[in-house]
Amino acid sequence: MDITTVNDRHLYSGTVRLRDPARPGAVVELVDRVVRFGPPGWLTVADGADPGRPIELFPTAQVVAVTELGEVHQPDRPVDG
């Protein structure tokens, strides 16, 4: 499965900062990830847009910041115009 199977919409590359549930007050940083805002209440995060990459869903309450956003363009998918 790839990230577009779960979310067939806009994909972005960026850095995700999350609250670490195992360490109160700590933040985990996921650099250079593919992200999708959704499903509602969740942030979908993958370590690349290629098929077979792990996909994780994080509740938006756990997300501290998403930065360095840029749209991911996939050559086999048309760009919305």
N, C-alpha and C positions, 0 to 999 in steps of 0.2 A: 504494500500500500504506500502511496505517496501523499504528501500534504495536500495536493489538489483533489485527491479522492475525498478527503474529509471536508475540505473547504474549497470549492471550485469558484473562487472569487479572487480579489486582489491579494497578492502576496508581496510582502515587504522584507527587505533585509534590514537588520538592525541589532542593537545591543539591548538585552532585556535584563532589568534588575528586579529581583524578587526578594521578598522577606523569606528568611530561612526558618521554616517551622521547627527545626531541630535546635536552633540557637536563637532565642529571643533577642531582638535588637540587631541581629546580623543580617547582612544582605548578600545574596548570591548574584554574580554577574555572568550572564551568558552572552558571549561576544560572537558576532558574525553569524547570527541565526536567521532563519526564515520565519517570519511571523504572519499571522492572520488574526485580525480582530474578530473573534467569534468562534463558536456560536455565542449567542448573547450571555454575558456574564463570565465569559472565558477568553483566554488568550491561547491560541494554538501556536506551538513553537516546534520547529524542526531544525536539525543540524544539517541543513541543505535541502534543496528542492528535488533532488534526485530520488527516484523510486527506491524504497527499501530503507530510507533514513528513518530513525526513530522519531515519533511524533508524540509530544506531550501537551496536555491541556492544563493550564493553570487558572485558578479562579482569579478574577480581576482584583479581588480584595488582597491577594498576595503580591500583585504587581506594584512595584514602586515607581518604575519608569521604563519607557521604551524610547531609545534615542538612536541617532544616526540612521534614521529611516530613509530607505530608497526603495523604489518599486523593483520587484524582481520580474524580469522579462524572460519568458520561456520561449525558445525558438519554435517549439511545436504547437504553441497556442497563439491564436490571434490577439493582438493588442486592441483593447476597447478604444473606440475612436469617438 
